[in-house]
Structures are given as structure tokens and as C-alpha cells.
């Protein structure tokens, strides 16, 4: 046993020992979400309805599949079955990355990053269902180049599990991927709406959330409460949030930043003049990084999304996302320091807690900026080789090169003829 698998085995054994409490990790008990909250949802979901009276249920309807999945391991109790399924999902991601990394023009750096990155998040990563969602997202991105419809189906399923995988489509070059995602998400939504009451109650619960203490916006109140701000830190809608004067204003500011991020991504999509084989993965990484960083809530488990997408980026030889990926790894380690290790300091807002948040969130902001710059440089800047010369999957019809971000003949950045003309001029 060599390579990433040789490191994966002992690190995952350690994670299992931590969530099974053979060894006690300092700080709050992160497994209570599984033993108490998830198992409570499981008891409600198995009756054929969603947890309508529980404001902590803030997930799309297909999340019920992840919560109910431990029933398949009927010979284990709920929590142990859940941990076993997360372990299998973790292994599936590693297998996908290893398989992808051994193809021509690829590298196993992505598998190494996943192997190292997951344990940096501590036991929290195995006590949430986010590894399962990340496995679906990784499979979708790796399928994208050859099987756009499969990518769309997986992205649609992922979006109905936890919303964010819809961002995987931001760099998709095939309309078929978008169509398959829409059909999959629509079919699942209709199925759950008809079969189980309260399938979309989560939308109200998400809307009413405030500014969580670990988020970027929370830094305003982490500092302000040492200068007379009269607010509180309370458990609210399933997370520890700031409540009091100006919280609504800061929460609105976070939404504005998210809107700006979306605007930048739209501008990039329209301006991109070429697509490299790695572009869909890079674009997905940038999009999720931006939306995570600007969110009103940055829960520790969100970091596993970024680790997974960064790992896919690094599967491509010559990836420009190595620096942002390293920043995400560093942020993952600091995340474990602030939760659960020293979460009491974060809640108290003392020097240690605030410093950890500034470092972690600063790393995420820097990673987002560097990653966005690289995405723009590799697809928009004219200083690099044109799409026609570098994209391995280019389609040629009647002696012309297909548009870079729409290989099926349409144009997203302007008229198809204009893009083809530009590619021809640059190639010459």
C-alpha cells in the first residue's frame, strides 16, 4: 500500500476513533449533531414528513436521503452507521481522485490534497453529512469533460442535497449539463413535494438566520462589542449568532457581497474567450470559495467543500490553483483551532478567539482573490495561448473552431461568429 492510500488509512482511523470517542477531542462534543439532531430528524423523516417544527432543518428536500441512509446498515445503531457511511464517501472521493490523476495530462496531487485536507478539519468533518455531498460534487466535476449529462444529473442531485453544488455548473461548457441538472433537480423537488409535507420549509428557516459568530461579517461585532456595542451571542437557528443592533445591516451587507461575487462570476462567464480542460473545476472552486467567504454563516464543515473542489483542480497538471488550494488547507487547520478546540474563546470574543477568526477568514478572502485572478488570467487574458490551441476537447465543424464556453454552437460571451473570429485571429 503506497501513495495517498497509505496516509489515508491511519488518518481516517484516527477520525473514527475521535467520533467514536475512544479519544476525546478538546472542546464541544461535535458528534452531538449525529447522536441527537440527525437521529431526531431520522425519526421524523421515517414517518413520511419533514421536521416542520424544527428551525434547525435548513436543507433542501433530498437531504432526507442522507439522513435516512444509515438505515441501510441496519445491523449498526444510527450514529455508528452514519460514521461508516461518511467513511465510505471519503474513500469514494479518494478513489475518484486517484483514478482521475492517473490519466494522461493529470496528476495525483488532488488525491494527496484530499488525503491531507480532510483530517485537518478534525472530528467535525465526520460528524456532518457534507463529505457525502462533496463526494457527489467531485464525481460531477470529474465526469464533466466526457459525460456532460452525468455531470448535470449529479450537480442537480447535489443541489437538492445542500444547494451549493449548483455552482459546479458555472464553468460547464455544455448546455446538456445545465439541462440535465434542471431536470434532475426539478424531478426531485416535485417528487418530495408530492410525497412528503414540508419539503420547502427550509427556505423560511434559512431566510431568518442572522450573522454567525465565525463568519466574515461577524468580525465587525467581534471588535465592536469591546467598544460598547450592546448585543448578545446566542444559539439561534441552530448556530451561535450575534443578535442586537445593526446585525440586520451586516447580514444585508453579506448578501450584497454575495451579489457582487455573483456579478463577477457572470462577468467572467461573458468575458471568457477560451476554456481549458481544467476550467470547469477552477470556476466551480472559485464560485464556491466566493459564496462561502461572503456567507452569513461559515460553519466548519463548509471547508470540506473547498478541500474537495481544490483537490479536483489539482488533478490537472499545470493547475493554477495550487496557491489558493494551499491557503484553503491552512484555513482548514485554523478552522479546527477555532472550532471545536478554542470555540469558547471565539464565543467570548477574546484576543485568541478574534485572532483565529481574522486569520481563518483572511486566508479565505486571500484564497478567493488569488483564485479569481488566476481564473480570469487563464480564460480571459490574451497573454496566454488561445482556446483553439490549448483545449484538448475542441470541436471543429466545417473547418471552424467551436466557441470556447459553448462547444455545442451557442455563445455566452457574445455572438458565436465574433468568438470564432477572435479565436482564429489569436491562433494566427
Helices and strands as residue ranges (DSSP letters): H 4-19, H 32-32, I 33-38, H 39-45, H 63-68, G 69-72, H 78-101, H 109-120, G 122-126, H 130-143, H 148-162, G 164-171, H 175-195, H 202-207, E 211-212, H 218-224, G 225-227, E 231-236, E 239-244, H 247-271, H 279-293, H 302-314, H 322-336, I 337-341, H 343-348, H 351-379, H 387-390, E 396-397, E 400-401, H 416-427
